[in-house]
Amino acid sequence: MNRDIQIALLGMTGRLGGAIGRAILARPGLAISGASVRSGSPVEGGDIGRFLTGEVTGVTASVSLETALQGCDIVIDASLPELTMSAIKLLKKMGNIPFVSGVTGLNSAQQDALIAAAGHSPVLQAGNFSLGVAMAERLVREAASLPAEDWDIEIEESHHRRKADAPSGTALLLGRAAATGRRESLDEVADWARHGHTGARKPGQIGFAVTRGGGIIGEHAVRFLSEMEEITISHRAFDRAVFARGAVEATLWMINAGEGRPAGLYSMQDVVRG
C-alpha cells in the first residue's frame, strides 16, 4: 500500500483507545481517518490530536459513528459492547471493512453477532492485544495437556479499580486455552467463584480468582498444581503501551500489505504466528 493506512478508532477517550491513538499517530504509514466519542464528551467536535498528543491533526472527533467510519481502510474498536454491535451492523452496509476489536465483556448474543459478522468480513477479536499474552495463551494450551486428574488449574487476575467486567477478557482467554488443551468447554468446567462451605475441589475444574484495586494495569497467572509440584505461567503489563503496540501489529497483519485477509474470525494467535 503506497499511502497511509486510514484507521477509524472507536473509544478514543478510554485508556486503551487513547494509548492506541497515540501509537497510530507515532507510526509512519498509519493515520487516523476518524474517531467516535460519546455524546457530551468534552472532546466532541474537537481535533483528536489535541486530545491525544496536543498537536493538531485536522481530524474531528465525532458522535456520529457513520461519520467516524467514512473513508477508513480498517477499524480498531476499543469502545464498549453496545458500540461494537452498532459498528459491525454499519460496516456490513459500508462494504465489509476489516474490524479489529479489543472489547471485552460481550454477552453471548453479542459474541454470536460478532461471529456472524466474521462470515462476511475479516474480524480480529482480541481478549488482550499484548503479544506477550498471546504467547502465554499458547503455553497454557500446551501445559493443559497434563493429566487432568493429577493437575488442578487456577487462574488469577488483577486489574485497576475502574475495570467493569470480571473475570477479565484475558483471564477468559487463558481459561479457554486451558480448556481447549484438555479438549473441554470452559463453560462446562469453570468455577467462577467460591464462597461458604464449598466442599472439596472437584477434579477437572478451572477456578478463577479476581482482584480489583488501585491502578494495576493487568496481571494474570495460570497455576497448574499437583500434589508435589506447581507450574505457573504468568504475564504482567508494566505499561498500557504494550496493548497499543499489539493493536497496531494486529492492524498491520489484517491489512496484509494492502492485500487484506479473507472473511473470517481471527485472533492474536494468528498475528504471532505471522
N, C-alpha and C positions, 0 to 999 in steps of 0.2 A: 504494500500500500504506500503510495508516494506522497500522501497527505497525512495530516494529523488524524488520528482516530478520534472521532467525536463521541463523547460519552455523556449520557444523561445520568445524573446522580440523584437518587431518591433518598431522602432522610439526611440531607446535608448538615443539618444543625445538630444532629446527635453526635455522641462521642466517636462512634465508629465512622459515621458519614463524614464528619469533619476531618478525621485522620485520612480517610480515603481521598477526599477532595484535595487536601494538601499534597498527597503523594502523586495524584494525577498532574497537578499544576507543576510539580517539580520534575516530572518525567518528560524528556524530549520525545516528540512524536505522539503525545496524548493531549487532548483538550477536553474541557467540559463544555458541552453544547447547550446544556440546560440543567436546571436543578429545581426540585419541588420542595416547598416548605409548607407547613401547616398554616391555615388561616389565622391571622392575628399575630403571626411571628414577626418580631422586630426586623427580621431580615427581608420580609416580603417586599418586593418591588425594588430592592437594593441590589447593588453589584455583588455577586457571590465572592469575588476576590477580596473585597473589603472585609468580609466575614472570615474568610479562610486564611488569608496571608497579609491583608492590609493593602494589597495592590489591586488596582482596577483591571478587570478582565473584559468588560464590555458585555458580560452575560448577566441577565437579571434573574433573581430568584423568583419563582412563580408559584402561586397556589394552584393554578391550573395544571393538572397532570398532563393533559394533551399538549399544552404549550411547552412544558418541560421536556417532552419526548420528541418534539419536532426536530428533524434533521440529524438525529443521532444514529450512530452505527451500532451501538450496544448500550445496554442499561445496566448500571450497578445499583442494586437495591439494598440499602441499609436502613430501611424505614421500619414499619410495623406491619403485622399480618394483613390488616384491612387495606392498606395502600398497596401491598403486594398483590392482593386479589384484583383490585381495580386496575393495576398496571398490566397484568397478564391478559385481562379482557381487552384492554385498549390496544395492546401490542398485536394481538391477533388481527384486529381491524386495520392496523397500520402496516402489515406486511411481515409479521412473524420475526421481529427484530430479536437478536440474541439477548438473553437475560441472565444476569449473574446475581444471585441472591444470597445474602448473609443473614437474612431474617430468621430468627428462631421463635419458638412458641406457637407455631401453626397448629391449629386443631386438626382432627382427622379429615374433616371436609375440605379445609384449606389445603392440606397436603395433597389430597386427591385431585384438587383443582390444579395444583402446580404440576403434578404428574401428567394430568391431561394436557396441559399446555405444552409439555415436552413432546407430545405426539405430533405437534405441528411446528415447533420452534426449538432451537437449541437452548436448553436451560441448564445452568450450573447451579446447584444448591449446595451451600457450604454451611455446616453447623459451626464451623470455625474456619477463617481464612488462613490461619497460620500454617506455613509449610511444615513446621515442627510438629504440630498436632497431626497433620496428615501422616507423617512418618510414625508417630506414636500409635495412630489408628492401625497402621499396617502391623506394627509389632504386637499390639494387643490381639489382633485376629490370629496371629501365629501362636502366641502364648496360650491362647484359649483352647488350643488343640490338646493341651494337657488333660489327663483323665478327669472328667467332671466329678467323679466320686472321691477323688483324692485332693482336689484343689477347689477352694471357695474363692469367689470373685467379689470384691468390694470396690466400688467407685466413689471417690471423694472429690468434691469440687468446692472451691471458694471464690466468691466474687464480691464486688463492692456493694454497699448497702442499697444502691439505687436500682440494681438489676431486678426486673419484674418477673421473670419466669424461672421456675425451678422444677426439676434439675435443669442445668444449663443445656443449651443445644449441643455443646461439646461433650458433656457427660453422656447425653443420649447417643451421640455419635460413637463414643467409645463403648458404650453399653451394647449398641447394635453390632459393633465389630466383635466384641467378645461373644455375643450370642451366635453370630454368623460362624465364628470359629468353632463353635460347638454344634453347628447345624441346627440351631433352635431359633425361635422367635423371641425377641426381647419382651414383648408384651406377655408372653406365657411364663417367663422365668424371673421377671423383675420384682424386687421387693423395694417399693418406693419409700417406705417409712416404717419405723419401729417405735412402738410406744406401749408401755404397760407390760404385763406378763405375756410375752410373745411365745414362750416355749423355745425349744431348741431350734437352731437354724436348719432350714430344710435343705437337703442336698440339691445342688444344681442351681440354686437361686443366684441372682446377680443383685447385690444390695447397693443402695445409693445413700450417700450422706451429703448434706448441703450446709455450707456456711455462708452467711451474708454479713458483711461488716466493713466499715472503713472505706478505703479506696483501692482494695485489691483488684488488680486488672483481670487476672484469671489464673487459677491454679487447679490442676487436675492430677489425680493419681489413681491408677488402676492397680489394685493389690491382689495378687494370686497367693493364697495362703493354704499351706498344708500343715500337717501335724508337726513337722520338724523343720520347715524352711518357708521362705517367702520370696516372691519376685514382685518388684514394684516397677511399673512403667509410669513415669510422671512427666509433666510438662508445666513450666511456669513462664508466663509472659511478663517481661520487665518493662515493656513499653508498648502502647497501643499501636505504634507504627508497624509492628510485625503483622498485624491483621491487615493494615492498609497495603503493605508490600505484597502480601499474599493475594489480596483482591486485585491488585494491578497485574500480578503474574497470571491469575485466573482469566482476566480480561484478555490479555495478550494471547493466552492459549486458545481462548474461544475465537478470537479474530483469525488466528492461524495464518499470519502474514497476508491477510486480505482474502484468503480462500474460505474462511469460515468453517463451521462444523455442521454436520447434518443434524436434523431434528433429533432430539433425544435428551435424556436426563443424565447429566454429568456431575462429577464431584471433584473435590480436591485430590482424590486418588488419581484421577485422570491427569491432573496438572503435574503432580510429582513424578508420574511415570513418563511424562514428556510426549 
